[in-house]
Amino acid sequence: MASTSNFTKNQNPNNPKAPIFISADSLHSILTHSSLIQHFHSSLPKLSPTIQSPIRQNYAVSPHSSLLLMPSWCSSPSLPYIGVKLVTSFPQNSSVNLPGIHASYVLFSSTNGQTLASMDGTVLTLYRTACVSGLASKILARNDSKVLVMIGAGNLAPHLIKAHLAARPSLKRVIIWNRTMKKASDLAEHLSKCGDHNGVCFESNENLEEILELGDIVSCATNSEVPLVRGGKLKVGAHLDLVGSYKHTMRECDDEAVKRGRVFVDNEAALVEAGELVGAFERGVIKEEDIAGNLVELIEGKKMGRRDDDEVTVFKSVGSGVVDLLAAQLVYEAM
């Protein structure tokens, strides 16, 4: 397999089918949040019905570590690929100053089964996760949204911020909160200095309840098992974006937020995986039939998004192999 990020599909005439390696740096140079949001917007309605994406497989490697496999495939001429994301989760890595999550994405041809590419799955996931949220805010947030509140300052936070800014150019102020405030202030300073978003003010604030009342869009990317967003504190007309939870014990908002807002999901897996929704169903706060729609239905116009400027909307995502495959397609075909 090629080991340099500059090796492309056509650079080896003696072996034109040699698989390529696409590094993290190459992904950053190819992808923009705006281009991936647009790709999802145009591709999801047409291609998602043709993509097979089984439930992710999770294997315990040890009592504190796991291996996840997320396959998907499509035989459509416009998406002739098989993709598999391999993810390792080693939460204890923080004690040795290493990331807890590592991932690789492998792309094959669904025509002849040949390996086409291997790419950094961690960076690919950061982009695709953020851009799913960005696409949802493009559809569900108010057109005059000015203030984005970012709850969490981990690796996903800057991508979510950039995706929401790409989707909603009206945003002029970004306020970041994190349990460790230095991480929030460092991220605000970094985004201010990078110069990519002229006219946008980036700041940190340690008073979560105070800033919740300011947010036209509130985006959450945490591992919290205790609700951070109180529904009663949300601004009239706010859009709440929930990204962090992926199991029943995790919960980024309280029942009031779920009850107060019209709830949309990225896909049906959220109904059985997301702690906010599973718990709300169990407690009788809402029923499954109260979920207002999924992302594809919103794009197609089969389900109505925001109905008025006062409505609170909630979008819960858990990710899927479908958007992994579409993101990998955009990257591979740009090489």
Backbone hydrogen bonds, N-H to C=O, Kabsch-Sander energy under -0.5 kcal/mol:
donor,donor_aa,acceptor,acceptor_aa,energy
2,A,19,P,-1.3
7,F,4,T,-1.1
11,Q,8,T,-1.3
15,N,12,N,-1.1
18,A,15,N,-2.0
20,I,116,L,-2.0
22,I,118,S,-2.9
23,S,21,F,-0.6
27,L,23,S,-2.2
28,H,24,A,-2.2
29,S,25,D,-1.7
30,I,26,S,-1.8
31,L,27,L,-3.0
36,L,32,T,-2.1
37,I,33,H,-2.2
38,Q,34,S,-2.1
39,H,35,S,-2.1
40,F,36,L,-2.6
41,H,37,I,-2.4
42,S,38,Q,-2.2
43,S,39,H,-2.5
44,L,40,F,-2.4
47,L,43,S,-3.2
48,S,43,S,-0.5
48,S,44,L,-2.0
50,T,47,L,-1.7
51,I,47,L,-0.6
51,I,48,S,-1.0
52,Q,73,W,-2.8
53,S,51,I,-0.5
57,Q,69,L,-2.5
59,Y,67,L,-3.1
61,V,59,Y,-0.7
61,V,65,S,-1.6
62,S,65,S,-1.6
65,S,62,S,-1.1
66,S,89,S,-2.0
67,L,59,Y,-2.8
68,L,87,V,-3.2
69,L,57,Q,-2.4
70,M,85,K,-2.4
72,S,83,G,-2.3
73,W,52,Q,-2.0
74,C,81,Y,-2.3
75,S,50,T,-0.5
79,L,76,S,-1.9
81,Y,79,L,-2.1
82,I,108,F,-2.2
83,G,72,S,-3.3
84,V,106,V,-2.2
85,K,70,M,-2.1
86,L,84,V,-0.5
86,L,104,S,-2.8
87,V,68,L,-2.7
87,V,85,K,-0.5
88,T,102,H,-2.9
89,S,66,S,-2.7
90,F,88,T,-0.5
90,F,100,G,-3.6
93,N,90,F,-2.3
94,S,91,P,-1.2
95,S,92,Q,-1.7
96,V,93,N,-1.7
97,N,94,S,-1.2
98,L,93,N,-2.1
102,H,88,T,-1.9
104,S,86,L,-2.1
105,Y,119,M,-2.7
106,V,84,V,-2.5
107,L,117,A,-3.2
108,F,82,I,-3.4
109,S,114,Q,-2.6
110,S,80,P,-1.8
113,G,109,S,-1.4
116,L,107,L,-3.0
117,A,107,L,-1.8
118,S,20,I,-2.3
119,M,105,Y,-2.8
120,D,22,I,-1.7
121,G,103,A,-1.4
121,G,119,M,-0.6
122,T,103,A,-1.1
124,L,120,D,-1.7
125,T,121,G,-2.0
126,L,122,T,-1.9
127,Y,123,V,-2.2
128,R,124,L,-2.6
129,T,125,T,-2.6
130,A,126,L,-2.0
131,C,127,Y,-2.5
132,V,128,R,-1.7
133,S,129,T,-1.6
134,G,130,A,-2.4
135,L,131,C,-2.4
136,A,132,V,-1.9
137,S,133,S,-2.4
138,K,134,G,-1.9
139,I,135,L,-1.3
140,L,136,A,-3.1
141,A,137,S,-1.7
145,S,142,R,-1.5
148,L,173,R,-2.9
149,V,147,V,-0.5
149,V,217,I,-2.9
150,M,148,L,-0.6
150,M,175,I,-3.0
151,I,149,V,-0.6
151,I,219,S,-3.2
152,G,150,M,-0.7
152,G,177,W,-3.4
157,A,154,G,-0.7
160,L,156,L,-2.4
161,I,157,A,-2.7
162,K,158,P,-2.3
163,A,159,H,-2.4
164,H,160,L,-2.7
165,L,161,I,-2.3
166,A,162,K,-2.1
167,A,163,A,-2.2
168,R,164,H,-2.6
171,L,168,R,-2.1
172,K,146,K,-2.7
173,R,146,K,-2.0
174,V,201,C,-3.2
175,I,148,L,-2.8
176,I,203,E,-2.6
177,W,150,M,-2.8
181,M,179,R,-0.9
183,K,180,T,-1.1
184,A,180,T,-1.0
185,S,181,M,-2.8
186,D,182,K,-2.7
187,L,183,K,-2.0
188,A,184,A,-2.3
189,E,185,S,-2.3
190,H,186,D,-2.5
191,L,187,L,-2.6
192,S,188,A,-1.9
193,K,189,E,-2.1
194,C,190,H,-1.7
195,G,191,L,-0.6
200,V,197,H,-1.6
201,C,172,K,-2.8
202,F,200,V,-0.5
203,E,174,V,-2.5
205,N,176,I,-1.9
208,L,206,E,-1.1
211,I,207,N,-1.9
212,L,208,L,-2.1
213,E,209,E,-0.9
214,L,211,I,-1.5
215,G,211,I,-1.0
215,G,212,L,-0.6
216,D,147,V,-2.0
217,I,147,V,-2.0
218,V,239,H,-2.8
219,S,149,V,-2.9
219,S,217,I,-0.5
220,C,241,D,-2.8
221,A,151,I,-2.6
228,L,252,E,-1.6
229,V,252,E,-2.3
230,R,228,L,-0.6
231,G,229,V,-0.6
233,K,230,R,-2.1
234,L,230,R,-0.6
234,L,231,G,-1.1
235,K,212,L,-0.7
237,G,310,D,-1.4
238,A,235,K,-2.1
239,H,216,D,-2.2
240,L,313,T,-3.2
241,D,218,V,-3.5
241,D,239,H,-0.5
242,L,240,L,-0.6
242,L,315,F,-3.0
243,V,220,C,-2.2
243,V,241,D,-0.6
244,G,220,C,-0.8
250,M,247,K,-1.7
251,R,224,S,-2.5
254,D,229,V,-2.1
258,V,254,D,-1.3
259,K,255,D,-2.7
260,R,256,E,-2.7
261,G,257,A,-1.7
262,R,312,V,-2.4
263,V,261,G,-0.6
264,F,314,V,-3.0
265,V,293,G,-2.0
266,D,316,K,-1.7
270,A,267,N,-1.7
271,L,268,E,-1.5
272,V,269,A,-1.4
273,E,269,A,-1.4
274,A,270,A,-1.5
275,G,247,K,-0.8
278,V,274,A,-2.9
279,G,275,G,-2.1
280,A,276,E,-1.2
281,F,277,L,-2.6
282,E,278,V,-2.3
283,R,279,G,-2.2
284,G,281,F,-1.1
285,V,280,A,-2.2
286,I,280,A,-0.9
290,D,287,K,-2.0
291,I,288,E,-1.6
292,A,263,V,-3.0
293,G,263,V,-0.6
295,L,265,V,-1.0
298,L,294,N,-1.9
299,I,295,L,-2.5
300,E,296,V,-2.5
301,G,297,E,-0.8
302,K,297,E,-1.5
303,K,297,E,-1.5
306,R,139,I,-0.6
311,E,308,D,-0.9
313,T,238,A,-2.2
313,T,311,E,-0.5
314,V,262,R,-2.7
315,F,240,L,-3.0
316,K,264,F,-2.5
317,S,242,L,-2.3
317,S,315,F,-0.5
324,D,320,S,-1.3
325,L,321,G,-2.3
326,L,322,V,-2.0
327,A,323,V,-2.3
328,A,324,D,-2.6
329,Q,325,L,-2.2
330,L,326,L,-2.0
331,V,327,A,-1.9
332,Y,328,A,-3.0
333,E,329,Q,-2.6
334,A,330,L,-0.6
334,A,331,V,-0.9
335,M,331,V,-0.5
335,M,332,Y,-1.2
